[in-house]
Amino acid sequence: MTETAKQDRVLIFDTTLRDGEQSPGATMSHAEKLEIASLLDEMGVDIIEAGFPIASEGDFQAVSDIARNAKNAVICGLARANLGDIDRAWEAVKDAPRGRIHTFIGTSPLHRDITALDMDGMVARIHDTVTHARNLCDDVQWSPMDATRTEHDFLCRVVETAIKAGATTINIPDTVGYTYPRESADLIRMLLERVPGADTITFATHCHNDLGMATANALAAVEAGARQVECTINGLGERAGNTALEEVVMALRVRGDILPYSTGIDTTKIMGLSRMVAAVSGFPVQYNKAVVGKNAFAHESGIHQDGMLKNKETFEIMRPEDIGLAATNLVMGKHSGRAALRAKLSELGYELGDNQLKDVFVRFKALADRKKEVYDDDLIALMAEASLNDEDAYLQIKRLRVVCGTDGPQEAELTMLVGGAEKFVDATGDGPVDATFNAVKMLHPHEARLELYQVHAVTEGTDAQATVSVRLALDGVVYSGQSSDTDTVVASAKAYVNALNRLVLHRNRGNLSALMKSAG
């Protein structure tokens, strides 16, 4: 590879499984993390930040399993600036074909106050921890958290320290989404000009979207010399989220005339990953979201529709097929067979094995019996429902019957498996959904507070599927659940139970982690 080619290549560092999962309520199961990591690897992501190994036994196991299953991507584990964190991160990623330790410390005045370290003490801590990480692993990334609010002289000093200690990538995080594109670019240029050895390592940019400028700030940093962008699928992340992978990748592709940088991403896999992350995280994609939103390629205005009929380039700067969307050419219904379903799902970005197809086909037929026509969005919701189905889940709905009347409370009769034991209850409530939730709570008592209950129609018509999102909060932790069904009450019950299953899983992991610590 020539030096020019190296300069033009931008590495994509995906942190959906680490920073993305830190979104309140976005906790993913072990199996979901492994599947998303596999798809990211297959898509061509250069570095996958698989988690924070010291955080819990579950996080460690997920990072370790992802590392062992990796084929092409570098697998990265996050660690704070202490030896225990770094050792744990290395233990998790060491079996990857290519592993990376990512260690960080807050360097702004606000963060120095929290850590009770003066400037000299922080420099010493950075030197010692990065040196330790480099002695374990040849690929070490270091981040000065809240870099965009750190004094420039001190930022140069700590970056130089990390490079001398052996860091191979220096990431510059805009941790609170504070910076502006011009500032983002100037910061990278300043470091490249002032820090000795800056030309020997890779600079990365990690932007948050608190002011809606994460993608703009990331691209500005690339123009200034950063050659790694940290991002997440759908922009998932804490608070307002992170730089969206799909936005950066497609901006570089579409505007190659002014952004002459390439990535190794297979963009046709973007839509499939977007849908999967939305399903498992419980965070639906807003309709007008750039690139992957439902309306991103929709045209209702007469002027727009006329232009599209004459020349699609009049109102589309990307082709839908570039991100994995295909034109609808098969109408699905109860007479459609397996071959037609497989072909349609393939168009939508889902490649299924025979056993998976068999399971989905049964669900499809049940849906087709209730709907005259099954649209693309129905199938997407069906696939999301299939990915969330877990026959080993602690709570499983077996039967639900709701009685509604114009006078008095509504009634819900629920049969549910609770830890493998079948239980029945008859409950009332202020409306059918409230009655159903009360029934679930009677069979599985809990103290979680309902923070969000949201219903979206998947398609139009009275037979449309409803996608219900539920968020529960307990002890400062948020648990999300999502489900779809032509019956809104059934979808609500499933979403509520999905959230409770995540709560149970999280509690069990915590108990296991505490047990192992006490034993060891």
Helices and strands as residue ranges (DSSP letters): H 3-8, E 11-14, G 20-22, H 30-43, E 47-51, H 57-69, E 74-80, H 83-93, E 99-106, H 109-115, H 119-136, E 140-145, G 147-149, H 152-165, E 169-174, H 181-194, G 198-200, E 202-207, H 214-224, E 228-231, G 233-235, H 245-254, G 267-269, H 270-281, H 302-310, G 312-314, G 320-323, H 338-347, H 354-370, H 376-388, E 395-403, E 410-418, E 421-429, H 432-443, E 449-457, E 466-474, E 477-485, H 488-519
